[in-house]
Amino acid sequence: MNLLDTDVLVDCLRGTIPAQKWLKQVAAQSFAVPAVAAMELVMGCHDRADLGRIQRFLAAFEVVWPEPSEYDDFTQRLHADLQQKGVRCWFAPEDLKIGDRFRTRIDDSIRVYDKLLIGELDPQPVGGRRG
């Protein structure tokens, strides 16, 4: 199954010809929309008519909630591929250190790196207990 990114969905909804043409060319493949992307589209609605248009568009796809491990596998592969192509990228699971101020590190990294990948971060604190 292939997941469609929000950017592709927005381009199709806006009538961007290359995006619509690409989607028609690959229509035989199995595509799904991550639920987070579907929520982003819904949150961007201006009125009920806009919401109806987006709901009709999304009805053509399966909306899925990928498992955290699937996101983790994807972000690790993406990070490796980007580095192999010489793209400088900050990858939170590797570059975010214990004690770092999350927001500050992200803000600083945006200025330094070509790409920023957050990835799946383990919500369990060090030591396995919650305060």
N, C-alpha and C positions, 0 to 999 in steps of 0.2 A: 504494500500500500504506500502511496506517495502522499505526503502532506502538502497542502497549498499554503503558502505564506500569506500573511495579511497584505503585503505589498501587491502580490499578484491579484488577490481578490479585489482590492481597491481599484487597481488599474482596470480590471474587467468591468466593475460597476461604473466606473467613470467613462467607459466607452473607449478606452485606449486601444486602438486597432491592433498593435503588435501583441498585446496581452490576450485579447480576445481570439486573435488568429492562432496564437500558440496553444491556447486552451482547446480550441476546436481540433487542432492537429493531433493533440495527445488525448483526445476524448476517449479513445479505446482503452486507455490505461485506467487503473483503479486509483481514484483520488479521494482524499478525505480532508476535512477542514478541522484543525485543532479547535477544541471548544473555546480556548482563549482567543483565537483569531475571530471566531464567530461573535464572541462577546465584544471584542473591539469594534466590529462592524456595527453591532446593535447600539453600543454606547455612542457611536458617531452619528446616529440618526438625528435629523432635524425635526421631523414630524411623523405623523402616522403613515402618511403616504410613503415616505422614505423607509420606514420600518417594514411596511408591506413589501416593497421592492426588494429589500435585503432578505426578508424571509423567503420570498419566492426564489431568489437566486440561490440561497443556501439549501433549499429543498432538493436541489439537484445533487447534493453531496451528503456523504455520511459525516456527521459531526462526532468527533472522538475525543476522549480524554486519554492521551498517551500516558503510560506508566512512567514514573520518575526515572526508572532505569533506561527507558527508551530515549528520553531527553538527554540523559547522561551520556549514553553511547553516541548519540548524534553530536553533541557538543564536543566530545573528545575527538571524534573523527574530523569534525569541522576545524577544530583547533590544529590538529596535526596537518591537515591539508593546507590550511592557510600558512602555517609556518614553512611547510615544504616549498610553497610558492614564494617565499620571501616576504610575506606580509607580517609585519610586527603586530602581534596581538597579545593583549592582557587576558589571561584566563583565570577567573576567580578561584576555581578549585586548586590551582597551583600557585597563583600569585597573591592571593589574599591570605595574610598571615594572622595567626591568633593575636588578638589585641588591636588589629588595624581598625580604624574607624571606617566602616563600610562606605559611607557616602563620600568621605574625603578621598579615599583610595580610588573610587570610581571617577570622581571629578578630576583628580590628578592624572589618572590613566587616560582619560579622554583626550587630554592635551598632548600626551606623549606617544600613544600607540595609534596604529592605523585602524585597528578593529578592537572592539571590547566584547568579550564573551563572558556572560555571567555563569551560565550552566546551572546545574542542579547542585545546590549547597545543602549539606546535611543539616537539618534543623535541630538535631540532637546536639546539645552543648558538649564540650570536652568533658570527659568524666562520665557521660551518659546520664546525667541527672538534670532536671530543670529546677531553677531557683525557686 
